[in-house]
Amino acid sequence: MKLLLKYRELLLVLAIVVLTAGIAIRSPSFVEPGNLLSIFNDTSILIVLALGQMVVILTRSIDLSIAANLTLTGMIVGMLNAFHPEIPVVALILIGMFAGLVLGAFNGILVWKLDIPPIVVTLGTLTIYRGMAFVVSGGKWVNADQMSPDFIGFTRTVVLGLPALSWIAIATIIIFYIVLTRTPLGRALYAVGVNPTASVYAGIDVGRSKFIAFCISGAIGGLAGYLWVSRYVIASVEIANGYELSVIAACVIGGISIAGGIGSVGGAVLGALFLGLVNNALPVINVSPFWQMAISGAAIILAVIFNARGERQQGRLILKRAERA
């Protein structure tokens, strides 16, 4: 039991297995390999966004504008494809990521140089970016018949049994794991979240680290902008409306501490998979979409309580060790 409490990922894996087994009793076809792979593919965008949000949360910040970033960059790449179908899909993805990076950098500059609380900055830019999506598009939609076959088909291309969308999520997981566990940047992001004051004495630029975190989150939002539009074959000012809450929920459920400095790539991925599984499983047992929202909210509250208790317990252990010294 102590091992389960110590390693949050094991608890999540156990919860996912229990949930899957429970649904399988009602609908055996739910656990068929093809369906499980489909659920992973459906959750890929949430996984990607959760990893981007995780980097920001590690620094004791939050990015409420990540879904609005997705909306604006998705509209940009969708319109570019509609008017210039000759532009390669890879180029459109890079354009979307660059646009997202600029939006993230704007958030980061306001937090870094003007010392404005991240929640205030990103709450404001959330509205600004969605408004810009409306201005750019003139309130119009980009529909499937305006998109090129390559634009739509790229994420659906099957490689080794998995759609490209799933492979993009897997590649993102690997990259984030390497960056956060094997690079000075990753160590700096964790250090800033654990103790900003001590980080300064260790030679870490706290403001710059937060700026980089917002830039990463922005670029991820730009990548997700293309993925979303290509996946659901529509670009409008309403896409991903409120989706930032699901992204934050995935992080919190995955054990990413809102207080900063605590969390893992595995936890964020499992948190997203848990939500994806819930969203796919509840309709199978005829649960209303409104109850789905309530259950997701309850999961968030339980995760926050669990995180808070774990952090208090860790604090007690530190105090005991200090007394012994």
N, C-alpha and C positions, 0 to 999 in steps of 0.2 A: 504493500500500500504506500509506504514511504517513497518507493521508487516511482510510482505513478504520480504522486504529488510533486515530486521533484522534477520530473520530466513531463511538461505540459503536452508535448506532442503525443506521448503514449496515451494520455487521457483522450485526446481528440481522435486518435486512431481507434480507440476502444468505442467511443461514442459513434463514430462513423460505421464501424462494424455492427454494433447493436442496432442502429437505425436501419442499416441495409438489411440485416437479418429480419427485423420486424416487418419491413415492407415486403420482403420476399415471401413471408407467410401469407400475406394478402394477395400478392401478385408475383408469382414465381418468375415471370418473364423479366421482372425488373432487374434481376441480378445476372441476366445474360451478358456475356462479355461485350457484345455489340452495343447494348444499351448503356453499360457502364462507361464505355469509351465515348459514347455520344454525350453522356453527362459531363465527362471531363472536357470535351470539346465545347459544350455550352458554357462551361465555367471558365474557360481559358481567358476571356477578357477580364473577368473579375480577378483572376489570379494575377494577371499582369498589372492591373491597377492597384491591387493590394500591396504588391511589392514596391511600387512607386510611392504609395502612401506610407508604407512602413519606414522607408528611409527618412521621411520628414518627421514622423512620430518619434523615431529614435532620438532626435535632437530636441525633444520637448516642444515640438511645433505640431501644426496640423494644416492640411491643405484641403479646405472645403471647396476649392474651385476646380478640383481635378476632373469632375464630370462635366463641368462647363467648358473646361479646356478640351475635353473629348468632343463636345458638341461643336465648338468653333472650328477646331482642326478637321473634324469629320466633314463639316460643311465646306471648308476650303478645298480639301482633296476631292470631295464629291463634285464640286463645281468645276474644278480644274479638269477632272476626267470628262465631265459632260461637254465642256467647251473645247478641250484639247485631248481627245482620246488617243492621240499618237504618243503622249507622254508615257514612258514605261512605268509599270506598277511600282517597281523598286524605287524609282525616282519620286513617285508620289508619296511613298512611305517615308522617304528621307525628308521630303518637303514638310509632311505632316509632323514629323518628329522635330524638325528645326523650328516650325511655328510653335509647337508646344513648348520647346525649350525657351523660346523668347517669352512666352506667357509665364512660364515658371520662373524665369530670371527676373521678370517684373515683380512677382511676388517676393522673391528673395531679396531684391534691392530694397524694397520697402521695409522688410523685416530687419535687414542687416544695417543699412545706412540710416534709416529714420527711426529704428527701434520701435516700430509699431507691433503690437501683439499679433502673432500669426493668425489667430482666429478672426481678428478684426479685418486684417488685410485680405484674407482669402474669402471672407464673407462678402466683402465689397467687390472683389474681382470676380466672384461667382456670378453676380448680377451683371457686371461689366461685360464679361466674356459671352454670356448668353445674349446680351443686348447687341454685341458686335456680330454675333452669328445672324441675328435678325437683320441688321443693317447690311451685312455682306450679301445675304441672299435676297434681300428685299421682301422677306417673309415667305418666299417660295420654297418648295421642296425640290429635291433632286431624286427622281424615282428610278426604278429599275430600267425602264426603257431608255433612259438617258445615259446609263452607265455602260461602259464597254464590257464585252465578255471577259476580257483578261482581268479587269478591275474586280468583277464579281467572282470570277473563278479562282483567283489566286489562293484565297484562304480555304477553298474547297478541294484543292489539288491533293490527292491522296498519295502519300509517300510512306512506304513500309507499313501500310495498313492504317495510318493516321492522317487526318487532314492537316494541311499546312498550318492552320490556326493552332492546332494542338502542339505542333512542333515549335511554333513561335513562342508559345507559353513555356514549353520545356527549356528552350534556349534561354529565355529570360530568367527562369529559375536558376539555371546553372551560372549565368553571368552574375546575378545578384549574390549568389552564394560565394563565388570567388571574390567579388569586390568586398563584401562585408566581412569575410573571414580571413582573407589572405592579403589584404592591401592596407597601407597606412591610412587611406581615406576611410575604410570601414572601421578601423580602430578609432579614428578620430570622431566619427559619427556616434559610436557607442560612448566614448569618453565624454563628449559634450552633453549627452543625455544623462549620464550618471552624475557628473559634477562639473558644471561649466566653469566654476571658479578654479578648481584644481586643473582643469584643462588648459586654462590660460597660463598657469605656472609651468605646465608641461610643454609650453610652446605651441599649443594648438589655437588657431584663430577661430573662435567660436562663431562669430558673425559670418565669416567666410564659409565655414563648414555648413551652416544653415543655408546659406545662399546656394551652395553646391547641391544640397539635398533638395531644395525647391527646383533647381534646374533639372535634376534627375526625374523628379516627379512630373515636371512639365513635359519633358521629352517622352516619358511613358504615356502621359495623357495624349500626346500627339500620335504616338504609335497606336494607341487604343482607338483614336478617332477613325483612322483608316479601317482597323479591324472591325469596329462596330458597323460602319457604313457598308463595308463589303459583306459582312455576315448577315445583316438584316436588310440589305438592299434598299436603304432609304437614308437620306440626309435631310434633317429638318431641325428647327430650333427647339423641338420638344424631345429629341432623343436623349436618353440617359438622364431624364429629369428626376432629380432626387437620388440618383445612383451613388452619389458620394456617401450616402448613409450606409449603403450595402458595402462599399469599399472599407469604410471605417469599421463597420461591424465585423468584416472578415479579419481585420487586423486585431481587434480587441478579442474576438473569440479565439484567435490564434495565439493569444498570450502576449501581444505587443502592448507594453505598458504605456498608457497615455502620459505618465509621468516621465517617460523617456528612458533610454539606455538599456531597456530590457526587451528581448524579442529575438526571433530567429526566422530565417527564410522558410524553414520547414513549417514553423507555426503559422506563418501568414498563408502559406499554400494550403495547409490543412483547414484553416479557418474558412478560406474561400470555398474549398471542396465541401465542407460541412454545410455551408449556406446553399451551395449549388445542389447538393443532395437533397436538402430540405425542400427547396423550391421545385425540384423535379419529383420528389416522392409524395408530397402532400396531395397534389392533384390526383395521383393514382388511387388514393384512399378517399377521394371525393371531399377533400377539405377546402373550404371557401378561400379565395385569395385574400380576403380580409383577415382570416385566421392565420394565413401564412405570414402576413405582416406582424401580427401579434406575437406569433411564435418566434419570429426572428428578433423582435424587440426584447422578448423575455430572455432569449439566448444571450443577447448583448448584456443585459443587466446581470445575469448570472455570471457571465465571464468577467465583468468588472468587479463584482463582489469577490470572485475567486482570485483575481489578480491582486486586489487590495489586501486580502488575507495573506496571500503568499508574500507580498512585500513587507507586511508588518512582521511576519514570522522571520523573514530574512533580517529585518532590522533588530529584532530581539537577539538573534544569533550573533550579530556584529557587536552589540552591546555586551553580551556575555563574554565574548572573546576579549574585548577591551578591558573588562573588569579583571579577567584572569591575568592579563599582561601587567 
